[in-house]
Amino acid sequence: MNRTRRLAALTLLAAPALAVGPAMAAQAATTTAPAAATCNVEVDSAGKYHLWGQGFPAGTTVTYSGSTSGSVTVNKQGRFDLGGLSGNTYVVKTADGKTTVNCTPVMH
């Protein structure tokens, strides 16, 4: 009889913990999702353009095309930064082709 009571008490204690587990796992998955990749371009004081982006896979290479084209390595924080470009219309693509971003002109 004692054994049955202990098992019932243990079941009452364990059931809520088991029910919370999947909910916590679902929340963790949504909070660790990478940020959406964004890209911006603006004119600097010398009349050249500055292109930068964030939310890209860290350590990969992205290509940019538009008025000027080339490639740049994304840093550990998922960002890249270029200056001295001509023109303000750019598209950035990841090397694997999974992400394409039209860069937004920023006016100050």
Protein Blocks (a to p, Z undefined) as FASTA:
>chain_A
ZZmmmmmmmmmmmmmmmmmmmmmmmmmmmmmpccdddddddddfkopacdddehiaehia
cddddjbgcdddddfkopacdehiecjbdcdddfklpaccddddddZZ
